[in-house]
Amino acid sequence: MPDSEKKVLLDVQNLKTYFSSGHGRSKHVVKAVDDVSFRIFEGETFGLVGESGCGKTTTGRTIIRLYEPTGGEVYFDGKKISGKMSKDDLRSLTRNMQMIFQDPVASLNPRMTIEEIVSEGLRVGGMKDRAQRLELVYAILDKVGLTKDHATRYPHEFSGGQRQRVGIARALVTNPSLVIADEPVSALDVSIQAQVINLFNKLKDEMGLTILFIAHNLSVVKYFSDRIGVMYMGKLVEVAEADDLYRHPIHPYTRSLLSAIPQPDPLFERRRVRIPYDPSIHPYDREEPQYYEILPGHRVYASPSEYERYQKELGLR
Amino acid sequence: MSEKILQVKDLTVSFSSYAGQVHAVRDISFDLCRGETLAIVGESGSGKSVTTKAILGILPGNGTIEGGEILYNGMDLAKCSDKEFESVRGKKISLVFQDPLSALNPIMKIGKQIMEALVLSKAATKGEAKERALELMRRVGIPQPEIRFNQYPFQFSGGMRQRIVIAIALACNPEILICDEPTTALDVTIQAQILELINEIKERNNLSIIFITHDLGVVANVADRVAVMYAGKIVEFGRSEEIFYDPKNPYTWALLSSMPDLDTKEQLFSIPGTPPNMLHPPAGDAFHERNQYALKIDTREAPPFFKVSDTHYAATWLLDPRAPKVEPPRVLRERIERMKRRAAEHAGQ
């Protein structure tokens, strides 16, 4: 299906989030997210990768309004969700957009039972009847591979993998359409990671979720995502279909990132050549960079002369 | 095989906790040869870090070596006194930690931290130590070492800090370097650089390295030989190619097939359940509860090592001649096929 026929669920336009410290002369501004635009279609998983400090987490958190954007707009299901919103709109937004956090220990309140944690979103959303809430809690616990008995327990009684399941149940109990998953498996052990990834895949199909998946493990992102965006220093440098991105990486940073992935294949590892990335190669002081759609659905951040070169490399010119 | 520089025999380590004895390492044996990298892989709690701590004599207060020997250079490190350890730890065997930020003193200049070991061991005067520190910084790839020498850890990036930690570990020209998840806290591009550095240092100094990690991609990059640990025991060991292309233990299968690689499309093979509680290690094969290939005997008796080749051994009853023939999971078989095809294509070019 061409992109124009798919329904856009989340539309991020020129999003900027700056953090500043100090005042006057010593004022220092960090451009954590700098002019980032992308769209997520309904039912797809969009992966956001990049090294630590590139702004991928900040992007996710700004979308869900944990940070105030410095500039730009976010549209969810056609409605603007950045800037001022009425209480009712906010309530329906928080029901429809949920977040799963990286650290399953820090993100669960140790003094609340699993039932309280999971049902809090429903309670805040206006569901007053406890029996009704409980029914939904039991249903979602069952879905994520926990049992009814777990509802009365406290987070410390669970292992890391189970806690992440609670985190997933908490996010999904309100039946959201978009889930922002920020490194949901990186704190888990290898064998538990596979369980959680498989669970995600199952729930995604069953509940028709759209997922913004933020991670630094490129193999996991590739496996899990339909489309992938690569971020570097606050900029989104390349967006493409997952397979396309790995087959034809265009931006030099993407190439460098992909060439650095170690693979569980000793003979391959022995001949793998790492491509270093030097950010000073871009002629951005002379030419204004912008986004170009170089192949259908494949966008890259480049200056006009770079774009020309990339096209030549792909044999398009 | 070349000279064995370190031999661990029947090492058993346990911790006393309020709930009882935690059997962290149960009767493991391995050798380290000169100039090779031995990777120890396993999940958290499998005992891989405890093993290296026992080798360095830095077990926490509630941990004791219950039995076994750690032979290095005619000494048994398992029975060494603190005083005797001083001539080994940091000088002959040194350690690179996982988190380079907490391994460095935040209020001490970088240069001084590198010099510290040399000066304390009276191996060099201050002037010589400074020269050596600058040389080490150059060797681990720190640009402008003269300026960096007088800076503090917070002025370094994560990758640079790990380079400093490696420089400190190399200060006294050790024979054995133990790397405990040295790249886990780093980004993938920086990780690749650090692995290159470790490989290069190993070649140049003829170092022997014990590399602890749970990332199989990293193992494939650095290891000559691999030991897979589960629940305090080594369950399989062999040369890197043998472990990756011809694994025999069901736990190794599970570990290899539970992570996606770049070509994985199908459902991941996930290991059900959670790692066992080491307060009460399960009887028999510790993996049997989570193992779909478990045999009846696995619940009663722990499997011995069966020989696959001269260098490859696996502890699983599946290798017993009486056991039924089973194949590794399909995901893994296909992946190995793919890897072999890729290698053949490359050889053909």
Interface residues (C-beta under 8 A of the other chain):
Chain A: E51 S52 S159 G161 Q162 D189 V190 S191 I192 Q193 A194 Q195 I197 N198 N201 H216 N217 L218 S219 V220 K222 Y223 F224 Y246 S256 L257 S259 A260 I261 P262 Q263 P264 D265 P266 L267 F268 E269 R271 R272 R274 Y277
Chain B: E43 S44 G158 D187 V188 T189 I190 Q191 A192 Q193 L195 E196 H214 D215 L216 G217 V218 V219 A220 N221 A223 S240 E241 F244 A254 L255 L256 S258 M259 P260 D261 L262 T264 K265 Q267 L268 F269 S270 I271 P272 T274 P275 M339 R342 A343 H346
